[in-house]
């Protein structure tokens, strides 16, 4: 399952882990980058967390793909996936 994870869109790191988080409503899962700490929101299944991670993309303020995005753009993009 971990091999399905794409590199971190923020720092390019290939080392990530899937965390299993116990909550009052049951287990939740999220993917976290070892290097920069970028993470998905808490998801009901590991598959949902992986799909959310693989869907993360850096975009510029116009919504276009930007490999040289500014730090503010990176945070804005990550905020969209933390729900």
matplotlib code that plots the C-alpha trace (Angstrom):
import matplotlib.pyplot as plt

x = [0.0, 2.8, 4.3, 1.2, 2.2, 3.6, 6.5, 5.7, 4.5, 6.0, 9.6, 9.9, 10.7, 9.9, 9.7, 6.2, 4.2, 0.5, -0.5, -3.4, -5.0, -7.5, -10.4, -13.8, -15.4, -13.0, -9.7, -8.7, -5.8, -3.4, -0.3, 2.6, 5.9, 9.0, 11.0, 8.7, 5.7, 3.1, 0.1, -3.4, -6.5, -7.7, -9.6, -11.8, -9.7, -6.1, -7.1, -8.9, -5.7, -3.6, -6.0, -5.9, -2.1, -1.8, -4.2, -2.1, -0.6, 1.2, -0.5, 0.2, -2.3, -4.0, -4.6, -2.0, 0.5, 3.7, 6.9, 8.4, 5.5, 5.9, 5.6, 2.2, 0.9, 2.0, 0.3, -2.9, -2.9, -2.3, -5.1, -7.6, -6.8, -6.8, -10.5]
y = [0.0, 2.4, 1.9, 3.6, 6.9, 9.6, 11.8, 14.8, 17.6, 20.2, 18.9, 15.9, 13.5, 9.8, 8.7, 9.0, 7.0, 6.3, 7.1, 5.3, 7.6, 6.4, 8.7, 8.6, 7.8, 5.0, 4.9, 7.7, 7.7, 10.3, 10.3, 12.3, 13.3, 12.4, 15.4, 18.5, 17.2, 17.8, 15.7, 14.9, 15.5, 12.6, 10.1, 7.1, 4.6, 4.2, 4.1, 7.5, 9.0, 7.7, 9.0, 12.4, 12.4, 11.5, 14.3, 17.0, 19.3, 22.6, 25.4, 29.1, 31.8, 31.4, 27.7, 26.6, 23.8, 25.5, 23.6, 26.7, 27.7, 30.2, 29.1, 30.8, 28.9, 25.7, 26.4, 27.5, 24.2, 22.1, 23.8, 22.6, 19.0, 19.2, 18.8]
z = [0.0, 0.9, -2.6, -4.0, -2.4, -4.6, -3.4, -1.3, -3.5, -1.1, -0.6, -3.0, -0.2, -1.0, 2.7, 4.1, 6.6, 7.2, 10.7, 12.4, 14.9, 17.5, 18.1, 19.9, 16.6, 15.7, 13.8, 11.4, 9.0, 7.5, 5.4, 6.8, 5.1, 7.1, 5.9, 6.0, 8.0, 5.3, 5.9, 4.8, 6.9, 9.0, 6.8, 7.6, 5.8, 4.8, 1.2, 1.5, 3.1, 0.3, -2.3, -0.6, -0.5, -4.1, -5.0, -3.4, -6.0, -5.7, -7.6, -7.9, -7.0, -10.4, -9.8, -12.3, -11.6, -10.4, -9.5, -8.1, -6.0, -3.2, 0.4, 0.8, -2.2, -0.7, 2.6, 0.8, -1.3, 1.8, 3.7, 1.1, 2.0, 5.7, 6.2]

ax = plt.figure().add_subplot(projection="3d")
ax.plot(x, y, z, "-o")
ax.set_aspect("equal")
plt.show()
